[in-house]
Every structure is written in structure tokens, then in C-alpha cells.
Amino acid sequence: MKAGQLADLDLSFYQTKLIDLQLSVVLLAALARQPLSLLLKASPLIDELSLFDVVGTPGVTADLSHISSIAKVTGYLKENDGLKKALTGADVVVIPAGVPRKPGMTRDDLFNINAGIVRDLITGVAETCPKASILVISNPVNSTVPIAAEVMKKAGVFDPKRLFGVTTLDVVRAETFVQDITGEKDPSKTVIPVIGGHSGETIVPLFSQAKPAVNIPADKLGPLVKRVQFGGDEVVQAKGGAGSATLSMAYAGFRFTESVIKAIKGEKNIVEPSFVYLPGVSGGDAIAKETGVEFFSVPIELGLSGAEKAQNVLSSVSSEEKQLLEACKAGLKGSIDKGVEFVAKSPETK
């Protein structure tokens, strides 16, 4: 099966077997996200990897093309309909585009730069490969995912089950930081749901629901939660303002992308937290009603059609986590509304 034909599959036929298909992945912002480009090129699950950026793509493409892995790499710049060429036939589109947060930069500063970038890239997706799974890494995710949804809605091609806000870095940090307490040799073996949003106090790690269970002393829980919530600041400060969490972000972005691809290929029982449009995902309505917001990160059961079910973990949260959720919901609503309003005021998408 050729890349780009995934949307035309009779999914019922593939419920009990892995799909043998050529899978095309597009990475938008390849120059700035070279570590993620490398991980995607090395994956045996990807047959075609298309790269797009406003500068530098030919060099990155040439470099990656020397690697002896399955994926065939092509690269495009903005000129000569480069975005359209990159997106043509895509099954999965990964968007880490935009600027990283720098010391002294407020969330408003970050939004003002990245919102327009994400809007324009998603417009290209809507026009060229509207049935692709869209993985948004660009910050602030709490706003950029609503922007993506609104752009797709205006184009009449919005499929909530195929739009994901990638919050996996929060999960990775929770797994890693709790290792200092548990002593687990492999942090990834501890499953910790991280829900809410993807910035500061909107990030709610549910250590009470860790599997296997973890015993965190009361005096260490607060600092642990804060470290997960503000782990990005730790990296920015350690780099002296010269960069942000590029390597851990690449790992987390690849981990989520790989999970989506495995699910597309028919692998079962894949669950990853993701920031999704709840009313469009099975099980999401109840979570939306309880939280008061339409976009929220919860564990998502991934499948052939994307986000197949949202798992409601809210009923089992601890008393401390309930307090964290109140702060989360207060901060999240404004960020979501900001993204929706941005598209409503953008003449390019009307």
C-alpha cells in the first residue's frame, strides 16, 4: 500500500492484523528540530519522511539521507510551493515549528510569535492532507491545539480524532523525576498519567495513579510536582538562556509519534496522554462536563482512526491532586479561549 492511502482504508478489515502499509511522516520545522528528524529517520516504522522549514532544509535532508535506515527523506523550503509538496500524501504531520521560550519571555510573547506560524501550517494541512493525523508540539500547546482545531473547522475538514497536542514531555519528566524516589532502573516502566494542559500549573501529574504504585513521602510530593510542572525552566536556566529542552522534547515527540504510528499499523492497547478536543473523542463529553473545558489532556486509547477513547481518570484523584486540578482549570480556559479568538480574528482563515 502506498503512503498517503491510509485514510481510504476499510478499517474494519484490519482489526486483528497489523497493517502492511508505506507510512509517510512530515516534520514541519526540520532545521530547528534536527534531533527529532534523526529519531524519525532511524525508525523502522516510517517509509517516507518529508522535511519542511523556511531555511536549512536541503542540508538537513542531505545529511539524514546518508543514514542506512528504511525511510526515504525529502526536504523542502517555502519557495515553489514547498509546504504543499512536503504535505502531499502525508499520513502523519508533526509540528514542532515556532520559537522556543527564552528567559524573560512571557506566555503572551510566545503566543504572539507561534500562533501565526501554527495557523499557517495547519492551513496547509487542511488544504493538502486533511485526513492526516496532526501532532502539535509547538508551544503554547494549550492555545496552538485550539488554533489548529479552529482552522480545520473553518476549512470544513476537522476530525477531532486525528488532532493531538503532544504533552508527552510532561509524562517523561514525571517518570524520570520520580525515579530518584523509587530507584526504578528503567523510569519508562513506571506509568504515570499526566493530565490537564502543557504549561506550568495546568500540568497535573497523577502520582497517586502510578503503575506500579509509588510511595512518595509527603515532604517530597510538592517539590516533585513543581519540578514536573516547571521542568522547562530548569533546562532553560541550565543552558544559560542559550536554548530550551530540545533533546528531551525530541525524545518525547518521537515517543508519541511512534505510538500513533504503531496504532495506525494495528497494534493494540496503546495508551498515551494527549491534549485533545474532548467532545469529538469517545468518552470525552463526560470529562469536558466535569472540567468545564473542551480541550484537556487525559490518557487516550490510540487506534487505527486516531484517538479512539478518552480515559476518565478524574474520579480517582487524590485530595492534593484535586487542588492541582482547580488551578489547572482556571489557567487552561483562558489559554484555550485565546487560541479560538486568534483564529476568529484572522482574516486569512475566514
C-alpha positions as CSV (number, residue, x, y, z in Angstrom):
1,M,0.0,0.0,0.0
2,K,1.4,3.4,-0.9
3,A,1.9,6.3,1.5
4,G,-1.0,8.6,1.9
5,Q,-3.7,6.0,1.3
6,L,-4.3,5.4,5.0
7,A,-7.5,7.5,5.0
8,D,-9.1,5.3,2.3
9,L,-8.7,2.0,4.3
10,D,-11.6,-0.1,5.3
11,L,-10.6,0.0,9.0
12,S,-12.9,-2.9,9.9
13,F,-10.8,-5.3,7.8
14,Y,-7.7,-4.6,9.9
15,Q,-9.0,-5.1,13.4
16,T,-7.0,-8.3,14.0
17,K,-3.8,-7.8,12.0
18,L,-1.0,-5.3,11.6
19,I,-1.4,-3.1,8.5
20,D,1.2,-3.6,5.8
21,L,1.5,0.0,4.5
22,Q,4.0,2.6,3.5
23,L,3.7,5.3,6.0
24,S,4.6,8.9,5.3
25,V,5.5,11.3,8.1
26,V,6.1,15.1,7.6
27,L,8.1,17.1,10.1
28,L,7.5,20.9,9.9
29,A,10.5,22.9,11.2
30,A,13.2,20.4,10.4
31,L,16.2,22.7,10.8
32,A,15.4,23.7,14.4
33,R,14.4,20.2,15.3
34,Q,17.2,18.1,14.0
35,P,17.3,15.7,16.9
36,L,13.6,14.8,16.2
37,S,14.4,14.5,12.5
38,L,17.2,12.0,13.3
39,L,14.9,9.9,15.5
40,L,12.2,9.8,12.9
41,K,14.7,8.8,10.1
42,A,16.0,6.0,12.3
43,S,12.6,4.5,12.9
44,P,11.9,1.2,11.1
45,L,8.2,2.1,11.1
46,I,8.5,5.1,8.7
47,D,8.8,4.6,5.0
48,E,8.8,8.2,3.8
49,L,10.0,11.3,5.8
50,S,9.3,14.7,4.4
51,L,11.0,17.8,6.0
52,F,10.0,21.4,5.7
53,D,11.4,24.6,7.0
54,V,12.0,28.2,5.9
55,V,15.8,27.7,5.9
56,G,18.3,24.9,6.0
57,T,16.2,22.0,4.9
58,P,18.4,20.9,2.0
59,G,21.4,20.4,4.3
60,V,19.5,18.5,6.9
61,T,17.9,16.3,4.2
62,A,21.3,15.5,2.6
63,D,22.8,14.7,6.0
64,L,19.9,12.4,7.0
65,S,19.8,10.7,3.6
66,H,23.2,9.1,4.3
67,I,21.8,7.1,7.2
68,S,21.1,3.4,6.4
69,S,17.5,3.2,7.5
70,I,14.3,2.5,5.8
71,A,12.8,6.0,5.5
72,K,13.3,7.9,2.2
73,V,14.0,11.5,3.0
74,T,12.9,14.5,1.0
75,G,13.2,18.2,2.0
76,Y,11.5,21.4,1.0
77,L,11.8,25.1,1.6
78,K,9.0,27.6,1.4
79,E,9.7,28.6,-2.2
80,N,8.0,26.8,-5.1
81,D,5.0,25.5,-3.1
82,G,7.4,23.7,-0.7
83,L,4.9,23.3,2.0
84,K,2.3,21.8,-0.3
85,K,4.9,19.4,-1.8
86,A,6.0,18.3,1.7
87,L,2.5,17.6,2.9
88,T,1.2,15.8,-0.2
89,G,0.4,12.2,0.7
90,A,1.1,12.6,4.4
91,D,-0.3,10.2,6.9
92,V,1.2,11.8,10.0
93,V,2.2,15.5,10.3
94,V,4.4,16.5,13.2
95,I,4.5,20.2,14.0
96,P,7.3,21.5,16.4
97,A,7.5,24.7,14.5
98,G,8.0,28.1,16.2
99,V,10.4,29.7,18.6
100,P,11.2,28.1,22.0
101,R,10.7,30.0,25.2
102,K,13.6,32.1,26.3
103,P,14.5,33.7,29.6
104,G,12.2,36.6,30.4
105,M,9.7,35.6,27.6
106,T,6.1,35.6,28.8
107,R,3.5,33.2,27.6
108,D,1.9,36.1,25.7
109,D,5.3,36.8,23.9
110,L,5.5,33.1,22.9
111,F,1.9,33.1,21.7
112,N,2.2,36.2,19.6
113,I,5.1,34.6,17.6
114,N,4.0,31.0,17.4
115,A,0.2,31.4,16.9
116,G,0.6,32.7,13.3
117,I,3.1,30.1,12.4
118,V,0.9,27.2,13.5
119,R,-2.2,28.8,11.9
120,D,-0.4,29.0,8.5
121,L,1.0,25.5,8.7
122,I,-2.4,24.0,9.7
123,T,-4.0,25.9,6.8
124,G,-1.6,24.0,4.5
125,V,-2.6,20.7,6.1
126,A,-6.3,21.5,5.7
127,E,-5.7,22.2,2.0
128,T,-3.3,19.3,1.2
129,C,-3.7,16.4,3.6
130,P,-6.8,17.0,5.8
131,K,-7.1,13.3,6.7
132,A,-3.6,13.1,8.2
133,S,-3.0,12.7,11.9
134,I,-1.8,16.0,13.2
135,L,0.7,16.1,16.2
136,V,1.1,19.6,17.6
137,I,4.3,20.2,19.7
138,S,4.5,23.9,19.1
139,N,4.1,25.9,22.3
140,P,1.9,27.1,23.9
141,V,0.1,23.8,23.2
142,N,-2.8,25.0,25.4
143,S,-3.5,27.6,22.7
144,T,-2.0,26.1,19.5
145,V,-4.1,23.0,19.5
146,P,-7.3,25.1,19.7
147,I,-5.9,27.2,16.9
148,A,-5.4,24.0,14.8
149,A,-8.9,22.9,15.5
150,E,-10.5,26.2,14.5
151,V,-8.5,26.4,11.3
152,M,-9.6,22.9,10.4
153,K,-13.2,23.7,11.3
154,K,-13.2,26.7,9.1
155,A,-11.9,24.6,6.2
156,G,-14.7,22.1,6.9
157,V,-12.2,19.2,7.4
158,F,-11.9,18.9,11.2
159,D,-11.6,15.4,12.5
160,P,-11.1,15.6,16.3
161,K,-9.8,12.0,16.5
162,R,-6.8,13.0,14.4
163,L,-5.7,16.1,16.2
164,F,-3.3,15.7,19.1
165,G,-1.5,18.1,21.4
166,V,1.8,16.4,22.3
167,T,2.2,16.6,26.1
168,T,4.5,13.6,26.4
169,L,7.4,15.6,27.7
170,D,5.4,16.1,30.9
171,V,4.9,12.3,31.2
172,V,8.6,11.7,30.5
173,R,9.6,14.1,33.2
174,A,7.2,12.6,35.7
175,E,8.6,9.1,35.0
176,T,12.2,10.3,35.3
177,F,12.0,12.6,38.3
178,V,10.1,10.0,40.4
179,Q,13.0,7.6,39.8
180,D,15.0,9.4,42.5
181,I,12.5,8.2,45.0
182,T,11.6,4.8,43.7
183,G,15.0,3.7,42.5
184,E,13.4,2.1,39.4
185,K,16.2,1.2,37.0
186,D,14.1,1.9,33.9
187,P,12.0,5.0,34.5
188,S,9.8,4.3,31.5
189,K,8.5,1.2,33.2
190,T,6.5,3.4,35.7
191,V,3.3,4.5,34.1
192,I,2.2,7.9,35.4
193,P,-0.8,9.7,33.9
194,V,-0.2,13.4,33.4
195,I,-3.4,15.4,32.7
196,G,-4.6,18.9,32.1
197,G,-2.5,21.2,29.9
198,H,1.1,21.6,28.9
199,S,2.4,24.6,30.8
200,G,3.1,25.4,34.5
201,E,0.2,24.9,36.8
202,T,-2.0,23.4,34.1
203,I,0.2,20.3,34.2
204,V,-1.2,17.8,36.7
205,P,0.8,14.6,37.3
206,L,-1.2,11.9,38.9
207,F,1.4,10.1,41.0
208,S,-1.5,8.5,43.0
209,Q,-2.4,6.5,39.9
210,A,1.2,5.4,39.1
211,K,1.6,1.8,38.0
212,P,3.3,0.1,39.7
213,A,2.3,2.2,42.7
214,V,4.9,4.6,44.1
215,N,5.2,5.7,47.7
216,I,6.2,9.4,47.8
217,P,6.9,11.0,51.2
218,A,4.6,14.0,51.9
219,D,7.5,16.4,52.1
220,K,8.8,15.4,48.6
221,L,5.5,15.4,46.8
222,G,5.1,19.2,46.4
223,P,8.6,19.8,45.1
224,L,8.3,16.8,42.8
225,V,5.0,18.1,41.3
226,K,6.5,21.6,40.8
227,R,9.6,20.1,39.1
228,V,7.4,18.3,36.6
229,Q,5.3,21.5,36.0
230,F,8.3,23.8,35.6
231,G,10.9,21.4,34.2
232,G,11.3,23.5,31.1
233,D,12.6,26.4,33.3
234,E,15.2,24.1,34.7
235,V,16.6,23.4,31.3
236,V,16.5,27.0,30.1
237,Q,18.4,28.2,33.1
238,A,20.9,25.4,32.9
239,K,21.6,26.4,29.3
240,G,22.1,30.0,30.3
241,G,19.3,31.2,28.1
242,A,21.0,29.8,25.0
243,G,18.4,27.1,24.4
244,S,15.5,25.2,25.8
245,A,14.6,21.5,26.2
246,T,15.4,20.4,22.6
247,L,16.7,16.9,23.3
248,S,14.1,15.7,25.8
249,M,11.5,17.3,23.6
250,A,12.7,15.3,20.6
251,Y,12.6,12.1,22.6
252,A,9.1,12.8,23.9
253,G,7.9,13.9,20.5
254,F,9.3,10.8,18.9
255,R,7.8,8.6,21.5
256,F,4.3,9.9,20.9
257,T,4.7,9.8,17.1
258,E,5.9,6.2,17.3
259,S,2.8,5.3,19.4
260,V,0.5,6.9,16.9
261,I,2.2,5.1,14.0
262,K,2.0,1.7,15.9
263,A,-1.7,2.2,16.5
264,I,-2.2,3.1,12.8
265,K,-0.5,-0.1,11.9
266,G,-2.9,-2.1,14.0
267,E,-1.0,-2.6,17.3
268,K,-3.4,-2.8,20.3
269,N,-3.5,-1.4,23.8
270,I,-1.5,1.7,23.2
271,V,-2.4,4.5,25.6
272,E,-0.7,7.9,25.7
273,P,-1.8,11.1,27.4
274,S,-2.6,13.8,24.8
275,F,-4.3,17.2,24.7
276,V,-7.4,16.6,22.6
277,Y,-10.8,18.1,21.7
278,L,-12.9,16.2,24.2
279,P,-16.3,16.5,22.5
280,G,-15.0,14.7,19.4
281,V,-13.5,11.7,21.2
282,S,-15.4,8.8,22.7
283,G,-15.6,9.2,26.4
284,G,-14.6,12.9,26.2
285,D,-18.0,14.5,26.8
286,A,-18.1,13.4,30.5
287,I,-14.6,14.8,31.0
288,A,-15.4,18.1,29.3
289,K,-18.5,18.4,31.6
290,E,-16.5,17.7,34.7
291,T,-13.6,20.0,33.8
292,G,-15.6,22.8,32.2
293,V,-13.2,22.9,29.2
294,E,-13.3,21.3,25.7
295,F,-9.6,20.7,25.4
296,F,-7.8,18.7,28.0
297,S,-5.1,16.1,28.3
298,V,-6.1,12.7,29.5
299,P,-4.9,9.1,28.7
300,I,-6.0,8.4,25.2
301,E,-6.5,4.9,23.7
302,L,-4.9,5.1,20.3
303,G,-6.1,3.1,17.3
304,L,-6.5,2.9,13.5
305,S,-8.7,6.0,13.4
306,G,-6.6,8.0,15.9
307,A,-7.9,8.9,19.3
308,E,-10.4,6.1,19.9
309,K,-11.3,6.7,23.5
310,A,-10.5,9.2,26.3
311,Q,-10.0,7.6,29.6
312,N,-11.6,9.4,32.6
313,V,-9.2,9.2,35.5
314,L,-10.7,12.2,37.4
315,S,-12.7,10.1,39.8
316,S,-9.7,8.5,41.3
317,V,-7.5,11.6,42.0
318,S,-6.2,12.3,45.5
319,S,-7.2,15.3,47.6
320,E,-3.9,17.0,46.7
321,E,-4.5,16.4,43.0
322,K,-8.0,17.8,43.2
323,Q,-6.4,21.1,44.4
324,L,-4.0,21.0,41.5
325,L,-6.9,20.4,39.1
326,E,-8.7,23.5,40.3
327,A,-5.6,25.7,39.5
328,C,-5.2,23.8,36.2
329,K,-8.8,24.5,35.0
330,A,-8.5,28.2,35.9
331,G,-5.4,28.7,33.8
332,L,-6.5,26.4,31.0
333,K,-9.7,28.1,30.0
334,G,-8.1,31.4,29.2
335,S,-5.4,29.8,27.0
336,I,-8.0,27.8,25.0
337,D,-10.2,30.9,24.5
338,K,-7.1,32.9,23.4
339,G,-6.4,30.3,20.6
340,V,-10.0,30.2,19.5
341,E,-10.2,34.0,19.4
342,F,-7.0,34.3,17.5
343,V,-8.4,32.3,14.5
344,A,-11.7,34.1,14.7
345,K,-9.8,37.4,14.2
346,S,-7.5,36.1,11.5
347,P,-8.7,37.2,8.0
348,E,-6.5,34.6,6.4
349,T,-8.8,31.8,7.7
350,K,-12.2,33.4,7.1
